[in-house]
Amino acid sequence: MNKFFKILFFIFSVLLFEASISHSEETKIKIGVLVPLSGENASLGKQILNSIRMALIDIKSNDIEIYPKDTRSDPNVTLRSALELDEMGISLAIGPVFHKNLLFLDQVKNITFLSLTNKTLDLHKNVISSGINSSSQLNTIKKFLKKDDIKKTIFLIPNLNYDLEIKKGIKESKIKFFKQYNYDIDPTKLTKQIEKITNYGRRKQNLSDEILRVQNSDDPNKEKILENLEKKYTLGNVRFDSVIITDFDESLKSVVTSLLYTDVSPKNKYIITLNQWFDGSLLKEKNLQPIYYPSINKKNLDEFTNKFFKRFNYEPNYLSLLSYDLIGLIYYLSLKNETLEISKSFKTQNTFKGKIGVFEIKDNKINHQLNFYEINDGKLKKIF
């Protein structure tokens, strides 16, 4: 009889153990990762994957499992990989990286995709844009304009494929501005356009007219007046006190250089631009300074970069930090929701603090509360 109970106890223990394993597997949070693992952007995909793995180690939880799939930066390959994730019963995926790869993902309705793109136009209902979008940046710029009581702002927007994103951000942020201009990035056309925007011809003529008037006058101080006038390039003010240039890299520098040519100096007018990701080359261009822009928390970025470098022996792309934060966000939501409800949580308003800073999930995108920086005299300074 005693032997019978021992056998019964053993069978019960085995069943309980198997049930425990089964329950553990069911409660695991399975996350797909759609990144380029082959092709020209494979190194970027590897960085993102490494940052996700680093995040999993840092949160010290075994409840999250990742399932990487290659997109090859191709919409058709992305769809095929997404369907494979769907067959595995996965309802949440980080990626794809690029907006073009979202093209067919409305066909995979059971999965919510946390895309790393910062573009928010034409998103499918099952896609969340998690990049640093134009609305987040312009909301931060708006805060700076109010802080410094800047009243007359003009927008300079390049004729590029993201101009509609900028215009959407302007509308959503409700930022006040005086005028909005589009410009051609071709240097042979750019300067002429900036001359027109700044009324350069009229201001230059004003100077010539004033010099001629003083020369023909009987003013006893005309020699001194003429000496001062000859030091000037133009005469008369422009009709704005700040310029928001929605451009990057060498094209941005060309626009500021054209403004300098038309006698609009950063020393007298605020030159503001979009997130430059702490482009070190801007620190060297002292003639273009001061220049202002919104961005993520620099201290947190440096800490993440150092940590990543120590682990993998190379510096990460900024998208790596974004994907790192998404793992933290998913884990945070998992503590508040049942596993099956996490995907739904991305469709409702939530606020989360990560390495990038504070961000809010709303209307199929993640809006970031950014910091604001000034580059002046070769140095970077945090304004707020």
C-alpha positions in Angstrom: 0.0 0.0 0.0 2.8 2.3 0.9 4.5 1.5 -2.4 1.3 2.3 -4.2 1.2 5.8 -2.7 4.8 6.5 -3.6 4.1 5.6 -7.2 1.0 7.8 -7.2 3.0 10.7 -5.7 5.7 10.3 -8.3 3.2 10.4 -11.1 1.5 13.4 -9.7 4.9 15.2 -9.3 5.8 14.5 -12.9 2.4 15.8 -14.1 2.7 18.9 -12.0 6.3 19.6 -13.3 5.1 19.2 -16.9 2.2 21.5 -16.3 4.5 24.0 -14.7 6.8 23.9 -17.8 3.8 24.2 -20.1 2.4 27.2 -18.1 5.9 28.8 -18.1 6.1 28.5 -21.9 2.6 29.9 -22.3 3.4 33.0 -20.2 6.6 33.7 -22.1 6.5 37.0 -24.0 7.5 36.2 -27.6 8.8 39.1 -29.6 9.6 39.0 -33.3 12.5 41.1 -34.5 12.3 42.2 -38.2 15.7 43.7 -39.2 18.1 43.4 -42.2 20.4 40.4 -41.4 21.6 40.2 -45.0 22.2 42.7 -47.8 23.7 46.2 -47.6 22.1 47.1 -44.2 23.1 43.8 -42.5 25.5 45.6 -40.1 22.7 47.9 -38.9 20.5 44.8 -38.3 23.2 43.2 -36.3 23.6 46.3 -34.1 19.9 46.4 -33.4 19.9 42.7 -32.5 22.8 43.2 -30.2 21.2 46.1 -28.4 18.0 44.0 -27.9 20.1 41.2 -26.4 21.8 43.7 -24.2 18.5 45.0 -23.0 17.3 41.5 -22.2 20.4 40.9 -20.0 20.0 44.3 -18.3 16.3 43.8 -17.3 17.3 40.4 -15.7 14.1 38.6 -16.8 13.7 35.3 -18.5 10.1 36.1 -19.5 11.0 37.6 -22.9 12.1 35.6 -25.9 13.1 37.1 -29.2 12.7 35.6 -32.7 14.8 37.4 -35.3 13.8 37.4 -38.9 15.6 38.9 -41.9 14.0 41.6 -44.0 16.9 42.2 -46.3 15.5 45.8 -46.5 13.0 44.5 -49.0 9.2 44.8 -48.6 8.5 41.4 -50.0 11.0 39.6 -47.8 9.7 41.6 -44.9 6.2 40.3 -45.5 7.4 36.7 -45.8 9.2 36.9 -42.5 6.2 38.6 -40.8 4.0 35.8 -42.0 6.4 33.3 -40.5 6.2 35.1 -37.2 2.4 35.0 -37.5 2.5 31.3 -37.9 4.5 31.0 -34.7 1.7 32.8 -32.8 3.7 35.9 -32.2 1.6 39.1 -31.8 4.3 41.7 -31.3 7.4 42.6 -33.4 10.2 45.2 -33.2 10.8 46.4 -36.7 11.0 46.8 -39.6 13.6 49.6 -39.7 12.7 51.4 -42.9 9.3 52.9 -43.8 9.3 51.3 -47.3 9.3 47.9 -45.7 5.9 48.5 -44.0 4.3 48.4 -47.4 2.5 45.0 -47.2 2.3 44.5 -43.4 -1.4 45.3 -43.3 -1.8 41.7 -44.5 -0.5 40.5 -41.2 -3.2 41.8 -39.0 -2.5 39.7 -35.9 0.9 41.3 -35.3 1.6 44.8 -33.9 4.8 46.2 -35.5 7.0 48.6 -33.5 8.8 50.1 -36.5 12.0 52.1 -36.0 11.0 54.6 -38.6 10.3 58.2 -37.7 7.9 58.7 -40.5 4.2 58.8 -39.5 2.4 59.2 -42.9 0.4 56.4 -44.3 0.9 54.0 -41.5 -1.2 50.8 -41.3 -3.4 50.3 -38.2 -1.1 47.6 -36.9 2.1 49.7 -37.2 3.5 52.0 -34.4 6.2 54.5 -35.5 8.7 54.7 -32.7 11.4 56.9 -34.3 12.0 60.6 -33.3 9.2 62.0 -35.4 8.8 65.6 -36.6 6.0 66.4 -34.1 8.2 65.5 -31.2 11.0 67.7 -32.5 8.8 70.6 -33.3 7.0 70.4 -29.9 10.5 70.8 -28.3 11.4 73.7 -30.6 8.0 75.3 -29.8 8.9 75.1 -26.1 12.2 76.9 -26.8 10.5 79.7 -28.8 8.1 80.3 -26.0 10.9 80.3 -23.4 13.0 82.9 -25.3 9.9 84.9 -26.4 10.7 84.5 -30.0 7.8 85.9 -32.0 8.6 85.8 -35.8 9.8 82.5 -37.1 10.2 81.3 -40.6 10.5 77.7 -41.8 12.9 76.7 -44.5 11.9 73.2 -45.9 14.0 71.4 -48.6 12.2 70.0 -51.6 12.9 66.4 -50.5 10.8 63.3 -49.9 10.2 64.1 -46.2 8.7 67.6 -46.7 5.1 66.3 -46.1 6.3 64.8 -42.8 7.6 68.2 -41.7 4.3 69.9 -42.7 2.3 67.3 -40.8 4.6 67.9 -37.7 4.0 71.7 -38.0 0.2 71.1 -38.1 0.2 68.6 -35.1 2.5 70.7 -32.9 0.6 73.9 -33.6 3.8 75.8 -33.6 3.4 79.4 -34.6 5.4 80.8 -37.5 5.5 83.9 -39.7 6.2 82.3 -43.1 7.1 79.0 -44.6 9.4 78.5 -47.6 10.5 75.5 -49.7 13.9 75.6 -51.2 16.0 73.6 -53.7 19.1 71.9 -52.3 21.0 72.5 -55.5 23.7 75.0 -54.5 23.4 76.8 -57.8 19.8 77.6 -57.0 19.9 77.8 -53.2 21.7 81.1 -52.8 19.3 82.9 -55.2 16.3 81.5 -53.2 17.8 82.6 -49.9 18.5 86.1 -51.4 14.9 86.4 -52.2 13.6 85.1 -48.8 15.9 87.6 -47.0 15.2 90.5 -49.4 18.9 90.7 -49.9 18.8 92.8 -53.1 16.6 95.5 -51.6 18.8 95.6 -48.4 22.0 95.9 -50.4 20.5 98.6 -52.5 19.4 100.4 -49.4 23.1 100.5 -48.3 24.2 101.9 -51.7 21.5 104.5 -51.6 22.4 105.6 -48.1 26.1 105.8 -48.9 25.3 108.0 -51.9 23.0 110.2 -49.9 25.6 110.8 -47.2 28.3 111.5 -49.8 26.1 114.2 -51.3 25.1 115.7 -47.9 26.6 118.5 -45.9 26.7 116.5 -42.7 29.8 117.5 -40.7 30.2 113.9 -39.5 29.8 112.3 -42.9 33.3 110.9 -43.1 32.7 109.0 -39.9 29.2 107.9 -41.0 30.6 106.7 -44.4 33.4 104.8 -42.6 30.7 102.9 -40.6 28.5 102.4 -43.6 31.3 100.9 -45.6 31.8 98.2 -43.0 28.3 97.0 -43.6 27.1 94.6 -46.3 23.4 95.5 -46.2 21.1 98.1 -44.6 17.7 97.3 -43.2 16.3 94.4 -41.1 14.8 91.1 -42.3 11.3 90.4 -41.2 12.0 87.5 -38.9 13.9 86.8 -35.7 14.5 83.0 -36.0 14.9 80.5 -38.8 13.9 76.8 -38.5 15.9 74.9 -41.1 14.6 71.3 -41.5 17.7 69.9 -43.1 20.8 67.9 -42.2 24.5 67.4 -42.9 26.2 69.4 -45.7 22.9 70.7 -47.0 22.1 72.3 -43.7 25.5 74.0 -43.7 24.9 75.2 -47.2 21.7 76.9 -46.1 23.3 78.6 -43.1 26.2 79.7 -45.3 23.8 81.2 -47.8 22.1 83.1 -44.9 25.5 84.4 -43.9 26.1 85.5 -47.5 22.9 87.5 -47.4 24.0 89.2 -44.1 21.8 87.1 -41.8 24.1 86.1 -39.0 23.5 83.4 -36.2 24.8 86.1 -33.9 21.7 88.2 -34.6 19.0 85.7 -35.5 18.2 82.3 -34.0 19.2 79.5 -36.3 17.3 76.4 -35.3 17.3 73.0 -36.9 16.0 69.4 -36.4 17.7 66.6 -34.4 21.3 66.4 -35.6 22.2 63.4 -33.4 25.1 65.4 -32.0 26.9 65.7 -35.3 30.5 66.5 -34.3 31.2 68.4 -37.5 28.8 71.2 -36.4 31.1 71.8 -33.4 33.9 72.7 -35.8 31.9 75.2 -37.9 32.2 78.2 -35.6 31.1 80.7 -38.3 27.7 78.9 -38.3 27.2 79.2 -34.6 25.2 79.5 -32.4 22.9 76.9 -33.7 20.1 75.1 -31.8 18.4 71.8 -32.1 16.3 69.2 -30.2 17.6 65.7 -29.5 17.6 62.8 -27.0 19.3 62.9 -23.7 23.0 63.1 -24.5 24.2 61.7 -21.2 22.1 58.6 -21.5 23.2 58.2 -25.1 26.9 58.4 -24.1 26.4 55.9 -21.3 24.6 53.5 -23.6 27.3 53.9 -26.3 30.1 53.2 -23.8 28.3 50.1 -22.4 27.6 48.8 -25.9 31.2 49.4 -27.0 32.6 47.5 -24.0 30.4 44.5 -24.8 30.7 44.4 -28.6 33.8 46.4 -29.3 32.2 48.8 -31.8 30.0 51.9 -31.5 26.2 51.5 -32.1 23.9 53.5 -34.4 21.3 55.6 -32.6 18.6 53.1 -33.7 20.3 50.6 -31.3 19.4 52.8 -28.4 15.8 53.1 -29.7 15.4 49.3 -29.9 17.0 48.9 -26.5 14.3 51.2 -25.0 11.6 49.3 -26.8 12.5 46.1 -24.9 12.3 48.1 -21.7 8.9 49.4 -22.7 7.6 45.9 -23.5 8.8 44.6 -20.2 7.2 47.5 -18.4 3.9 46.8 -20.1 4.2 43.1 -19.3 4.2 43.9 -15.6 0.9 45.8 -16.0 -0.9 43.5 -18.5 -1.5 39.9 -19.3 0.8 38.6 -22.1 -1.9 38.7 -24.7 -2.8 42.2 -23.8 0.6 43.8 -24.4 0.0 44.4 -28.1 -3.3 46.1 -27.3 -1.5 48.4 -24.9 0.3 50.0 -27.8 -3.0 51.1 -29.2 -3.9 53.0 -25.9 -2.1 56.0 -24.4 0.8 55.1 -22.2 3.8 57.1 -20.9 7.2 55.5 -20.3 10.7 56.7 -19.3 13.6 55.1 -21.1 17.3 55.9 -22.0 16.2 58.2 -24.8 13.9 60.1 -22.4 10.2 60.2 -21.7 7.9 59.0 -24.5 4.2 58.7 -24.9 2.3 56.2 -27.1 -0.5 57.8 -28.9 -2.2 57.6 -32.4 0.0 54.9 -33.8 3.2 56.6 -32.9 5.5 57.2 -30.0 6.0 60.9 -29.2 9.3 61.7 -27.5 9.9 64.4 -24.9 13.2 65.7 -26.0 16.0 67.9 -24.7 17.2 71.1 -26.4 20.8 72.0 -27.2 22.9 74.9 -28.3 26.2 74.7 -30.1 28.2 77.9 -29.6 31.9 78.6 -29.7 32.7 75.0 -30.5 30.9 73.7 -27.5 27.6 71.8 -26.9 25.3 73.1 -24.1 22.0 71.7 -22.9 19.3 74.4 -22.7 16.7 72.1 -21.1 
